Amino acid sequence: MNEIVHGVDRRDPSVPALVWAADEAVRRGLPLRLAVAVPRSTTGCVTTWAVT
C-alpha cells in the first residue's frame, strides 16, 4: 500500500473517520489522499483546488 485514501464530505459524522484516516497515515508513514465529490456545475465553470 502506497497511500491512505479517504473520502470526505461536509457532514459532521465524517469527521471521526477523517481523524482515523489521518492517524492511520501517520502510524504507517504513508501520505493521506482526500477525495471529495462535488455536484456538477450548472454554470459551466470548473473549480479545482488542492491541499498540500
C-alpha positions in Angstrom: 0.0 0.0 0.0 1.4 3.4 -1.1 -1.1 5.8 0.4 -4.2 6.1 2.5 -7.2 7.3 0.5 -10.3 8.7 2.3 -13.5 10.2 1.0 -14.7 13.3 2.8 -17.9 15.4 2.8 -19.3 18.3 4.8 -21.2 16.3 7.3 -20.1 16.2 10.9 -20.3 12.4 11.2 -17.5 12.1 8.7 -15.0 13.9 10.9 -14.1 11.0 13.2 -13.4 8.8 10.1 -11.2 11.6 8.8 -9.3 11.7 12.1 -8.9 7.9 12.0 -7.5 8.1 8.4 -5.0 10.8 9.3 -3.9 8.9 12.4 -3.5 5.7 10.3 -1.5 7.5 7.7 0.9 8.9 10.3 1.1 5.5 12.0 2.0 3.8 8.7 4.2 6.6 7.5 2.1 7.0 4.3 0.6 10.0 2.6 -3.1 10.7 3.0 -5.1 11.5 -0.1 -8.5 13.0 0.4 -11.2 12.6 -2.2 -14.4 14.7 -2.3 -17.3 14.5 -4.7 -18.9 17.8 -5.7 -22.1 18.4 -7.7 -21.8 19.1 -11.4 -21.7 22.8 -12.1 -24.7 24.2 -13.7 -22.8 27.3 -14.9 -20.2 25.5 -16.9 -17.4 26.7 -14.5 -14.9 24.2 -13.3 -13.5 24.6 -9.8 -10.2 22.9 -8.9 -8.4 23.0 -5.6 -5.6 21.1 -3.9 -4.3 20.6 -0.4 -0.6 20.2 0.0 
